[in-house]
Amino acid sequence: NLEIESGKILGVVGPTGSGKTTLAKLLLRFYDPIDGKITIDGLNIRELQLKKLRENIGFVSQEIFLFDGTIRENICYSHRRFNKHEMLLASKKSQAHEFISKMPKKYDTKIGERGQKLSVGQKQRIAIARAIYKDPPIFIFDEATSAVDNQTEKLIQEAISAASKGRTTIIIAHRLSTIRHADRIIVLNESKIIEDGNHEEL
């Protein structure tokens, strides 16, 4: 059993294969549980329209999907409307605005198939900007800093911290240091919660 308090940051750590990513996929209904149920505000997510459920969750995984278009299109595609102010705000919060501003065409720069013209850290920050621009009440970050160097990890941690304010946030990580600022941390092992507390306690 796990209850996540609204507006708080939950860190999830554990070894490979412990069930961290499965937890994220269950919340997004990529899988449905065989036993038990998942509720949001008391509503069973199986009874919610799938599109509505996913519209209310911003998901950033270690496998970033970017399409062959401009940076602006990749950040803003989740909305029919385009709001330049909101896009810039999302980019600043995600620590992406600085490197985008240095590009020849800035937000109109084409990034190639799957963002091949960008580094891993740049792709991650664009994905976080996209999630912030979407403005959902729930965020899930699944190993968002696993493939970057220490300096980039620090930038992404700052981005996640800025994005999480006032939202229910789940941060899945390998290292305890990545989720230092979480309100609560659970440690998974073999699909069970074996420890539960804050960073100092654990």
VEXLUMTI-302127 format. One line per 8 residues: number of its first residue (from 1); their letters; for each residue x, y, z of N, C-alpha, C, CB. Coordinates in pm, 1 decimal. Each point is the difference from the previous one (the first is absolute). Glycine has a CB too. Example, Ala and Ser with C-alpha at 12.3 -4.5 7.8 and 13.67 -1.06 7.14 Angstrom:
VEXLUMTI-302127
1 = as = 1319.0,-569.0,780.0,-89.0,119.0,0.0,90.0,120.0,0.0,-189.2,-117.3,124.6 ~ 154.2,222.3,-196.6,82.0,119.0,6.0,-77.0,109.0,73.0,118.4,-62.8,-214.5
This chain:
VEXLUMTI-302127
1 = nleiesgk = 84.5,-120.2,0.0,-84.5,120.2,0.0,87.6,124.6,0.0,-182.9,-123.7,122.7 ~ 140.8,222.3,-198.5,73.8,125.8,-7.1,-98.5,114.0,-19.4,203.2,-116.6,-95.5 ~ -196.2,213.8,183.4,-83.7,119.2,-15.0,91.4,121.0,-19.9,-185.1,-101.1,144.7 ~ 161.6,176.1,-251.3,83.6,116.0,-33.1,-80.9,125.8,25.8,130.4,-131.0,-174.6 ~ -77.0,217.2,258.6,-72.0,121.9,37.9,2.0,102.6,-113.2,59.0,-41.7,240.4 ~ -172.9,104.4,-263.6,-12.9,99.6,-106.5,96.7,116.5,22.3,-241.7,-64.5,-30.0 ~ 308.5,107.3,-77.8,90.4,114.9,7.1,137.0,-29.1,58.3,-199.9,135.1,21.4 ~ 227.5,-261.9,11.6,129.1,-37.8,59.5,88.4,-71.8,-102.5,-110.4,-18.6,226.3
9 = ilgvvgpt = 239.8,11.6,-194.2,95.8,-69.4,-86.3,35.0,-134.5,62.5,93.4,220.3,-84.4 ~ -117.8,-327.5,8.7,35.5,-134.5,44.4,118.6,-48.6,-81.3,-238.8,-49.0,67.6 ~ 345.3,9.0,0.1,114.3,-61.4,-66.2,-14.3,-151.1,5.6,147.3,196.1,59.4 ~ -110.0,-262.9,-167.7,-7.1,-146.9,-5.1,137.8,-51.2,-42.9,-251.5,1.3,-56.8 ~ 316.0,-79.8,143.5,130.7,-57.0,-33.3,-3.9,-151.1,17.9,115.4,213.4,69.8 ~ -15.5,-278.0,-128.1,9.0,-145.4,11.6,83.9,-54.3,-112.3,-222.9,-10.5,111.4 ~ 271.8,-112.1,-97.7,85.3,-58.5,-104.1,-76.9,-26.3,-129.2,139.0,-103.6,179.3 ~ -67.1,79.5,-286.6,-60.2,-34.9,-128.6,-89.9,-122.0,17.9,199.4,94.5,-125.2
17 = gsgkttla = -320.4,-86.5,71.5,-92.9,-112.2,9.1,-84.9,-2.6,126.0,160.5,-123.5,-134.9 ~ -150.2,230.1,215.8,-75.8,0.9,126.4,-145.5,43.3,-18.3,213.1,49.1,118.5 ~ -246.7,6.5,-236.2,-139.5,38.6,-25.4,-23.1,148.7,-12.7,-62.9,-200.2,120.8 ~ 170.9,279.3,-128.6,-14.5,147.2,-3.8,-73.5,46.6,-125.9,212.1,20.8,132.7 ~ -165.3,-65.8,-248.0,-62.7,41.9,-126.6,-138.8,-61.3,-14.8,227.0,21.2,-105.3 ~ -245.2,-141.2,155.7,-132.9,-62.7,-2.9,-100.6,86.5,75.5,105.6,-229.2,-14.2 ~ -63.9,286.4,125.6,-86.9,89.6,77.2,-46.6,117.7,-86.8,120.7,-65.6,212.9 ~ -26.8,126.3,-286.8,-34.3,112.0,-88.4,-96.3,-45.6,-109.5,223.9,106.2,46.5
25 = klllrfyd = -198.1,-222.6,-103.5,-84.3,-50.3,-109.2,-139.7,-37.5,48.3,205.4,-83.3,-113.9 ~ -215.6,40.0,237.1,-132.0,-28.2,58.0,-80.8,129.1,16.2,95.8,-200.2,120.6 ~ -27.9,306.4,-76.2,-69.8,128.4,19.3,-48.8,57.2,-132.9,141.4,44.2,202.3 ~ -66.6,-68.4,-309.3,-37.8,49.5,-133.2,-90.2,-97.7,-75.4,215.0,125.2,-6.9 ~ -242.1,-239.4,68.4,-82.3,-106.6,-57.8,59.4,-59.7,-127.2,-197.3,112.4,97.6 ~ 330.5,-122.5,-101.5,61.8,-83.0,-103.5,-25.5,-146.2,37.2,180.7,176.1,-51.2 ~ -192.1,-200.8,183.5,-44.6,-129.0,53.4,-116.8,28.0,93.5,233.6,-104.3,-18.6 ~ -316.5,1.9,39.9,-101.1,5.7,106.2,36.9,-103.5,105.3,-181.8,77.8,-161.8
33 = pidgkiti = 160.5,-46.4,290.3,36.1,-97.1,104.3,-90.0,-123.8,-3.6,81.9,189.5,141.8 ~ -24.3,-305.3,-111.8,-76.8,-125.4,6.2,-79.6,-2.0,130.4,174.3,-123.8,-140.1 ~ -109.4,169.7,247.1,-66.6,9.3,131.1,3.5,144.5,46.7,64.6,-238.2,58.7 ~ -160.1,274.1,26.1,-2.6,133.8,58.9,-45.2,105.1,-100.3,182.4,-68.9,154.3 ~ -166.0,195.3,-115.6,-44.4,109.5,-88.0,83.8,124.3,25.3,-234.3,-92.9,-3.4 ~ 231.0,182.8,-93.1,68.7,129.3,11.2,-107.1,108.5,-8.0,217.3,-89.9,-105.4 ~ -216.7,179.0,202.2,-98.9,108.4,-0.5,68.6,136.0,4.3,-165.1,-150.4,114.8 ~ 102.0,247.9,-177.9,41.8,140.2,10.4,-119.3,77.3,53.7,168.4,-19.1,-193.2
41 = dglnirel = -150.9,85.2,306.8,-111.5,68.0,67.2,-119.0,-93.7,19.4,75.7,217.1,-99.7 ~ -46.3,-342.9,130.3,-106.2,-96.8,27.2,-60.4,-64.6,-123.5,-47.1,130.6,199.9 ~ 86.4,-86.1,-320.4,-55.5,-56.9,-123.3,93.1,-107.7,-54.7,-115.7,218.1,-51.4 ~ 59.7,-335.6,24.2,77.4,-108.3,-58.8,41.7,41.5,-141.2,-123.8,-175.0,139.1 ~ 254.0,171.5,-168.4,46.5,50.2,-130.3,-50.2,-84.7,-117.4,202.4,89.2,115.2 ~ -244.8,-212.3,-87.9,-57.0,-83.3,-106.9,-134.8,54.2,-46.9,118.8,-199.2,95.1 ~ -181.7,280.0,-9.6,-130.9,55.8,-35.7,13.5,137.8,-66.7,-102.2,-126.8,191.9 ~ 224.4,178.0,-198.6,23.1,129.2,-64.8,28.2,-20.6,-148.2,89.0,95.9,215.6
49 = qlkklren = -128.0,0.4,-296.1,33.9,-4.1,-142.5,152.2,6.6,-12.1,-221.0,111.4,-67.2 ~ 279.0,-203.2,-9.5,145.3,-10.3,-9.9,64.5,131.7,-42.6,-27.0,-241.2,-55.3 ~ -33.1,307.5,-42.7,52.2,128.2,-49.7,1.7,103.8,112.4,-87.0,-52.5,-231.7 ~ -21.3,57.0,311.1,-9.8,97.0,110.7,104.6,-29.7,107.2,-246.6,27.2,-45.0 ~ 265.1,-155.2,75.5,100.6,-39.2,100.1,137.4,49.3,-42.9,-135.6,-203.4,62.7 ~ 173.6,173.3,-187.1,134.7,33.9,-46.8,18.4,149.6,-23.4,12.0,-224.7,-104.3 ~ -120.9,295.7,77.0,8.7,146.5,-13.1,39.4,66.1,132.4,-174.0,-8.8,-181.2 ~ 142.5,-59.8,291.8,25.5,55.7,132.5,131.1,-46.6,62.0,-243.6,11.4,29.2
57 = igfvsqei = 323.6,-83.4,-108.6,130.3,-47.4,48.3,108.9,43.3,-98.5,-108.9,-198.9,116.1 ~ 211.7,264.5,-64.4,118.0,32.2,-80.0,103.3,-108.3,25.0,-46.3,250.4,9.9 ~ 89.0,-320.0,-115.7,90.6,-114.2,14.8,131.3,26.3,-73.4,-197.4,-155.5,20.3 ~ 307.9,147.6,52.0,133.7,14.3,-60.3,78.7,-126.0,33.8,-3.8,256.3,18.5 ~ 40.8,-331.7,-122.3,73.1,-124.8,24.2,144.7,14.0,-45.5,-212.5,-132.4,-27.3 ~ 292.3,29.5,52.4,139.4,4.0,-44.0,8.2,-17.9,-152.1,74.6,-91.7,224.1 ~ -177.1,28.3,-282.4,-8.2,-16.0,-145.8,-83.2,115.1,-54.9,20.6,-254.4,15.1 ~ 44.9,363.1,-53.7,-70.9,120.6,-45.0,-42.2,-15.6,-145.6,131.3,141.6,162.7
65 = flfdgtir = -258.6,-115.3,-189.3,-45.0,-0.1,-138.8,-16.9,143.8,-48.9,-115.9,-222.5,34.1 ~ 198.7,260.1,-130.9,-14.3,128.4,-67.1,-17.4,-28.0,-148.4,140.8,121.6,175.2 ~ -224.4,-41.5,-241.7,-21.0,-23.7,-142.3,75.7,101.5,-84.7,-224.5,-96.6,51.6 ~ 232.9,66.9,-179.2,76.3,83.5,-93.6,-77.6,128.0,-28.8,107.2,-204.9,-103.5 ~ -78.9,307.4,180.8,-66.2,129.7,-15.2,81.8,103.5,73.4,-228.3,-106.8,-20.1 ~ 167.8,219.7,48.8,71.9,104.8,72.7,-9.5,-23.3,150.3,-46.3,162.3,-186.2 ~ 130.0,-90.7,260.1,-5.6,-7.5,146.6,-136.8,46.8,48.6,249.7,39.1,15.8 ~ -298.7,68.8,-74.2,-132.2,53.9,38.5,-108.7,-105.8,-18.5,74.3,232.2,-65.3
73 = enicyshr = -73.1,-300.8,-48.7,-102.7,-102.1,-26.5,10.3,-115.1,99.3,2.6,61.5,-243.1 ~ 120.5,-98.4,279.8,18.4,-109.7,94.4,-45.5,35.8,141.3,190.6,-77.4,-138.7 ~ -174.4,202.2,177.7,-44.1,42.7,133.5,-151.7,14.6,5.1,218.7,118.5,34.0 ~ -276.7,-63.4,-139.6,-140.9,44.1,5.2,-99.8,-94.2,-64.6,87.5,226.1,-0.5 ~ -42.6,-343.5,-46.2,-92.9,-81.8,-78.6,-117.0,-56.2,81.3,192.0,-57.6,-144.7 ~ -180.4,53.3,276.7,-107.7,-58.2,82.3,-123.3,89.9,8.2,174.6,-117.6,132.3 ~ -163.4,240.5,-183.5,-114.3,92.6,2.9,-32.8,48.3,-140.5,62.4,72.3,232.6 ~ -190.1,-55.8,-258.9,-40.4,56.6,-129.9,36.7,148.5,-4.9,-190.2,-167.6,-19.2
81 = rfnkheml = 178.9,234.0,132.1,28.9,143.9,4.2,150.8,19.7,19.8,-232.1,51.1,95.0 ~ 284.9,58.5,-145.5,140.7,33.1,22.3,7.6,127.7,81.9,69.0,-111.7,-216.8 ~ 6.1,106.3,325.5,16.9,115.3,86.7,150.7,21.8,18.9,-224.2,-42.4,119.3 ~ 276.7,145.4,-183.4,144.3,25.4,2.9,49.8,25.4,141.8,-15.4,93.7,-230.8 ~ -59.6,-17.0,309.1,39.6,31.7,137.7,12.2,-128.6,82.3,-114.8,225.4,-16.6 ~ 14.9,-314.3,4.8,2.2,-126.6,75.4,116.0,-89.1,-46.1,-250.5,13.9,29.4 ~ 279.1,-12.0,-159.8,110.9,-80.0,-52.9,133.2,47.3,58.0,-129.8,-39.8,-212.2 ~ 150.7,171.4,213.5,125.3,55.4,53.2,13.2,-28.3,149.2,-6.1,179.8,-174.6
89 = laskksqa = -104.8,-169.0,245.9,-1.3,-27.4,144.3,36.4,-146.3,25.2,-175.9,179.1,36.2 ~ 115.5,-269.2,-113.7,27.8,-143.8,13.8,146.6,-29.5,-30.3,-237.9,-52.9,-63.7 ~ 292.6,119.2,-38.1,140.2,-21.7,-38.5,96.6,51.9,105.6,-67.5,15.7,-239.1 ~ 33.4,97.4,299.8,85.8,54.7,106.5,-2.8,-90.2,122.8,-42.2,233.1,-84.5 ~ -76.4,-281.7,120.5,-12.0,-89.0,116.3,73.0,-131.9,-23.3,-220.7,104.7,54.7 ~ 225.3,-148.4,-179.7,63.7,-129.3,-30.9,149.6,13.9,-26.6,-216.9,-77.7,-94.6 ~ 270.5,199.0,109.0,143.3,27.0,-23.7,36.6,-20.6,-147.7,51.0,-71.1,237.0 ~ -149.5,84.5,-327.6,25.9,-19.6,-143.1,17.1,131.0,-75.3,-129.6,-210.1,13.0
97 = hefiskmp = 76.0,319.5,39.8,-3.9,127.3,-73.4,140.4,49.4,-38.5,-210.9,57.0,122.8 ~ 306.7,-75.1,-33.4,134.9,52.5,-24.1,64.8,-64.0,-123.0,23.5,40.7,246.0 ~ -27.3,-174.1,-254.5,64.7,-64.4,-115.6,-81.9,20.2,-128.1,101.1,-171.1,154.7 ~ -234.5,180.3,-142.5,-83.3,24.1,-119.0,30.3,138.6,-57.1,-182.1,-151.1,91.9 ~ 199.9,249.1,-3.8,26.1,138.7,-42.4,130.9,14.4,-76.6,-128.5,77.3,197.4 ~ 221.6,-171.2,-176.8,130.0,5.7,-67.6,-2.9,-66.4,-138.3,109.2,-0.3,224.9 ~ -220.2,-65.2,-256.3,-11.0,-66.7,-129.5,-32.1,101.5,-109.3,-75.8,-211.4,113.9 ~ 121.1,186.5,-238.5,-17.0,98.6,-108.9,-144.7,44.9,-18.5,195.6,-103.1,-111.9
105 = kkydtkig = -289.5,9.0,116.5,-141.2,35.0,-20.5,-81.5,-10.2,128.6,20.3,-80.0,-234.8 ~ 50.8,71.3,346.5,-64.1,-6.4,131.9,-112.1,-104.7,2.7,56.0,242.9,35.9 ~ -178.7,-201.6,-4.6,-110.6,-95.7,14.7,-47.3,-57.2,-133.9,-69.5,124.2,204.1 ~ 113.6,-64.3,-314.7,-35.5,-51.4,-132.5,109.6,-90.4,-57.4,-136.5,206.6,-38.3 ~ 231.7,-245.0,123.9,105.8,-92.7,-41.6,-57.8,-140.6,-17.1,174.0,139.5,120.7 ~ -145.2,-203.2,-234.0,-43.8,-138.1,-23.1,99.1,-94.1,67.9,-110.4,62.5,-221.4 ~ 57.4,-161.5,289.8,86.8,-84.3,83.9,25.9,-138.7,-58.0,-86.8,123.8,194.5 ~ 27.6,-155.3,-310.6,25.9,-129.3,-64.4,-81.6,-112.8,60.6,228.5,78.8,-51.4
113 = ergqklsv = -225.2,-191.2,-16.3,-72.6,-120.3,44.3,42.2,-38.7,141.2,-17.1,-79.4,-238.3 ~ -80.8,66.5,327.6,22.1,-36.4,141.1,96.3,95.8,70.7,-42.1,-238.4,-61.7 ~ 50.6,362.0,11.9,83.8,100.5,64.1,148.2,-27.8,-12.9,-183.5,38.2,156.6 ~ 225.8,-98.4,-269.9,138.7,-44.2,-15.6,102.6,113.0,2.6,-89.0,-187.7,-130.5 ~ 42.9,311.5,109.1,94.1,112.8,1.1,22.7,56.1,141.3,-74.1,55.0,-232.8 ~ 12.5,-117.6,331.2,11.5,46.8,138.6,73.7,-102.2,85.6,-212.8,130.3,-26.4 ~ 271.7,-82.5,136.4,61.6,-91.7,96.2,-110.5,-64.9,84.5,214.0,140.3,6.8 ~ -178.5,-243.6,69.1,-97.7,-68.8,86.3,-59.8,97.6,100.5,126.1,-216.6,-26.2
121 = gqkqriai = -40.2,298.8,88.4,-47.4,97.2,99.0,-94.2,103.6,-60.1,212.0,-33.5,124.1 ~ -182.8,78.6,-246.1,-86.2,97.3,-67.7,-136.4,-61.3,-30.7,202.7,111.3,-99.3 ~ -201.1,-236.4,54.8,-126.8,-69.7,-28.4,-85.3,-12.8,126.6,112.9,-127.5,-186.0 ~ -46.0,92.1,296.1,-71.9,-14.6,127.0,-65.7,131.4,40.7,161.0,-179.2,70.2 ~ -86.9,289.2,-87.0,-53.7,130.3,42.5,-114.5,46.2,-89.7,225.4,59.3,89.8 ~ -219.6,-94.0,-218.5,-113.0,31.6,-89.2,-122.4,-83.7,40.0,160.4,57.0,-189.9 ~ -137.1,-182.6,226.2,-110.5,-86.5,43.7,-63.4,54.2,128.4,113.5,-199.1,-106.0 ~ -30.6,251.6,196.7,-53.5,59.2,123.8,-76.6,127.7,-32.4,191.0,-97.6,133.6
129 = araiykdp = -138.1,178.7,-227.7,-71.3,121.6,-42.7,-136.3,-36.1,-58.0,219.5,114.9,-46.4 ~ -224.9,-221.1,-31.2,-126.5,-47.6,-58.0,-99.3,-36.9,110.0,124.1,-84.8,-202.0 ~ -76.0,13.1,304.1,-87.7,-41.0,110.3,-51.3,121.5,77.7,125.9,-217.1,17.4 ~ -38.6,317.5,3.5,-41.3,121.6,72.5,-100.9,79.4,-83.2,224.4,9.4,117.1 ~ -200.2,1.0,-246.8,-90.4,73.6,-89.3,-139.8,-63.2,0.2,196.8,66.5,-144.2 ~ -200.8,-197.4,155.0,-127.2,-73.5,5.7,-80.5,38.5,124.0,106.0,-190.3,-124.8 ~ -34.1,227.4,232.5,-59.4,49.2,125.5,-94.2,-100.6,67.0,18.7,228.8,-93.7 ~ 28.0,-352.7,116.9,-84.8,-99.6,66.2,11.7,8.7,152.1,25.5,-149.7,-199.3
137 = pififdea = -122.4,95.5,273.9,11.3,0.3,146.5,93.6,-108.3,53.9,-230.4,90.7,7.6 ~ 264.6,-189.3,-92.0,85.3,-111.8,42.7,120.1,-11.6,-94.3,-201.0,-122.5,97.0 ~ 319.7,106.7,-38.7,122.7,-23.0,-76.8,58.0,-135.7,37.0,46.1,248.5,-11.4 ~ 7.0,-318.6,-89.3,78.7,-121.7,24.8,131.9,14.5,-76.6,-210.7,-145.8,32.1 ~ 321.2,139.6,40.9,133.2,3.2,-61.8,63.6,-137.1,22.0,26.5,253.0,38.8 ~ -6.8,-326.2,-147.2,54.2,-135.3,10.4,145.4,-1.9,-44.6,-228.5,-96.8,-39.5 ~ 319.7,93.4,135.8,144.5,-6.1,-28.2,43.6,112.8,-93.3,-7.0,-248.6,31.1 ~ -43.9,369.1,-8.1,24.2,112.9,-91.2,145.7,46.5,-1.7,-234.3,69.8,40.3
145 = tsavdnqt = 315.1,-112.4,57.5,140.5,44.3,2.9,98.1,-116.0,-15.1,-69.3,189.7,145.2 ~ 20.1,-306.0,-186.8,85.1,-120.6,3.9,113.9,1.3,-101.4,-198.4,-123.3,77.8 ~ 180.9,193.7,-191.2,100.8,-9.4,-107.2,76.0,130.0,-22.2,-142.3,-171.1,-107.3 ~ 152.8,254.7,210.9,66.9,130.0,-17.1,115.7,15.5,99.2,-216.8,100.2,-80.9 ~ 305.5,-3.7,50.8,113.3,24.6,90.9,-46.4,77.4,123.3,159.3,0.6,-196.0 ~ -68.6,16.4,291.4,-36.8,62.1,128.8,-50.5,142.7,-14.4,169.3,-143.7,107.6 ~ -106.3,221.2,-194.6,-39.5,139.9,-18.4,-141.5,9.3,-59.4,243.1,63.7,-32.2 ~ -268.7,-148.3,-68.7,-132.6,-1.1,-62.9,-104.4,-53.6,97.6,105.8,-31.8,-226.8
153 = ekliqeai = -66.9,-66.9,307.5,-92.4,-54.6,99.9,-44.2,109.7,96.9,110.3,-226.4,-19.3 ~ -15.3,311.2,59.2,-32.9,109.8,91.9,-102.5,94.7,-64.6,231.3,-16.3,104.2 ~ -212.1,48.3,-232.9,-93.8,86.5,-71.8,-138.5,-63.7,-8.1,190.8,93.6,-132.9 ~ -194.5,-224.7,103.9,-128.3,-69.4,-12.3,-68.7,-10.4,136.2,88.8,-130.0,-196.7 ~ -10.3,107.8,303.0,-57.9,-2.3,135.1,-63.6,134.0,33.7,170.9,-169.1,70.8 ~ -103.3,278.5,-107.5,-55.7,134.3,23.0,-128.4,19.1,-81.0,232.1,90.4,43.6 ~ -232.5,-143.0,-166.1,-117.7,9.4,-86.6,-117.7,-76.4,60.4,149.7,22.1,-201.0 ~ -122.8,-142.4,249.3,-105.8,-82.3,60.7,-53.8,67.2,126.0,106.9,-208.8,-92.4
161 = saaskgrt = -16.2,266.2,171.4,-40.0,70.0,123.1,-92.1,117.9,-31.6,216.7,-68.6,108.5 ~ -182.1,147.7,-210.9,-82.7,115.6,-39.6,-134.2,-45.7,-55.0,207.4,131.7,-50.2 ~ -205.8,-240.3,-26.4,-123.2,-50.6,-62.4,-96.5,-58.3,102.6,130.2,-47.7,-206.9 ~ -75.4,-5.0,316.9,-81.4,-76.0,95.7,-81.8,85.6,96.6,170.3,-175.1,-17.8 ~ -140.2,301.5,24.9,-67.5,86.0,99.3,-152.4,-2.7,-18.9,204.4,148.5,8.2 ~ -274.6,-188.5,98.3,-146.5,-1.1,-3.1,-62.0,-117.3,-73.5,14.0,241.7,11.9 ~ 69.3,-337.9,-56.3,-52.8,-116.3,-71.7,34.8,-128.8,74.3,20.6,124.0,-218.4 ~ -99.9,-225.5,196.3,32.5,-132.5,51.0,105.7,-58.6,-93.3,-233.9,-34.1,102.2
169 = tiiiahrl = 350.9,2.4,-46.5,112.9,-40.0,-84.1,60.4,-131.2,48.1,46.6,240.6,-49.7 ~ -22.6,-330.0,-46.5,67.0,-127.2,28.2,131.8,0.7,-76.7,-221.7,-125.1,36.2 ~ 331.7,112.4,37.2,132.9,-0.3,-63.2,63.5,-137.0,22.7,28.2,251.8,35.1 ~ -8.5,-324.8,-143.2,60.3,-133.0,6.8,149.4,14.9,-30.0,-218.7,-115.0,-71.0 ~ 301.9,55.6,155.4,144.6,18.0,-16.3,75.1,-123.5,47.4,-26.8,247.4,29.6 ~ 150.6,-259.5,-76.3,89.8,-106.9,47.7,69.2,43.7,128.4,36.5,-80.0,-236.7 ~ 1.4,209.2,240.2,81.2,49.1,111.6,-83.8,84.2,96.7,202.3,-1.6,-149.3 ~ -176.8,-17.0,276.2,-69.8,75.8,104.0,29.0,149.5,-11.1,11.3,-200.3,149.7
177 = stirhadr = 111.5,235.0,-196.4,39.7,140.9,-11.3,-87.9,76.3,-99.6,234.8,-66.5,57.2 ~ -288.2,-4.2,-158.0,-82.2,63.4,-103.6,-130.3,55.0,58.5,99.1,-155.6,-170.9 ~ -147.3,93.6,279.7,-130.0,39.2,55.8,14.1,57.4,141.5,-109.1,-177.9,-139.5 ~ 220.6,243.4,161.3,29.8,60.9,129.3,-112.4,92.3,49.0,242.2,-14.4,-58.0 ~ -304.8,88.3,-37.1,-98.7,101.7,38.2,-143.0,-54.0,10.8,145.8,166.5,-110.6 ~ -164.2,-299.0,92.6,-135.1,-58.0,6.3,-57.2,10.2,141.6,59.5,-158.1,-187.4 ~ -190.4,176.3,196.7,-66.6,4.0,131.4,2.5,-136.9,66.6,-148.1,185.6,-81.0 ~ 144.5,-289.0,-1.8,-5.3,-137.4,49.8,66.7,-90.4,-102.8,-214.3,45.1,130.4
185 = iivlnesk = 281.6,-148.7,-83.4,67.7,-93.8,-89.6,-41.8,-142.4,37.0,197.4,158.9,-28.7 ~ -229.4,-238.0,-73.8,-21.5,-143.0,25.3,109.7,-77.6,-72.6,-253.2,31.2,25.0 ~ 296.2,-140.2,38.6,100.6,-87.8,-60.3,-70.4,-129.7,-39.1,191.3,102.4,137.9 ~ -183.2,-136.4,-268.4,-61.4,-123.3,-48.9,104.2,-109.6,-13.1,-173.5,133.2,-121.6 ~ 131.2,-255.5,148.1,82.9,-117.0,-28.4,-92.8,-116.8,-27.4,190.7,84.9,145.8 ~ -173.4,-147.8,-260.3,-85.6,-111.7,-41.9,-148.1,36.5,12.1,178.6,-161.9,72.2 ~ -211.8,280.8,-121.8,-138.6,50.1,-7.0,-64.0,26.7,136.5,-21.0,-125.4,-211.3 ~ 102.9,133.9,315.2,-53.5,31.5,133.3,67.1,125.8,54.0,-46.1,-244.9,44.1
193 = iiedgnhe = -28.0,320.8,37.7,58.2,116.0,67.4,73.3,-50.6,123.4,-183.2,157.0,-85.2 ~ 316.7,-140.5,85.9,78.4,-51.2,113.4,43.1,111.2,95.7,80.0,-185.2,-146.7 ~ -81.1,312.4,98.1,30.8,113.4,88.4,-84.5,118.8,-42.8,237.2,-82.7,38.8 ~ -267.1,169.2,56.7,-87.1,113.8,-25.6,39.6,112.4,97.2,-191.7,-152.0,-81.1 ~ 231.8,267.3,27.3,38.6,110.3,88.4,52.2,117.0,-82.6,54.8,-163.0,184.7 ~ 4.8,262.6,-117.3,59.8,109.6,-75.7,149.8,-28.3,-22.3,-170.1,164.3,97.0 ~ 238.2,-72.9,-165.6,140.3,-22.8,-38.9,88.8,-21.3,122.7,-36.0,140.4,-205.6 ~ 18.3,-58.2,308.7,82.9,-10.1,121.7,-21.8,-134.2,69.4,-10.4,250.1,28.4
201 = el = -115.9,-294.1,-19.1,-30.4,-125.2,68.6,58.5,-120.6,-72.8,-208.8,104.3,87.0 ~ 205.4,-97.9,-220.3,48.3,-115.9,-76.5,151.3,0.9,-17.2,-217.8,-4.6,-119.2
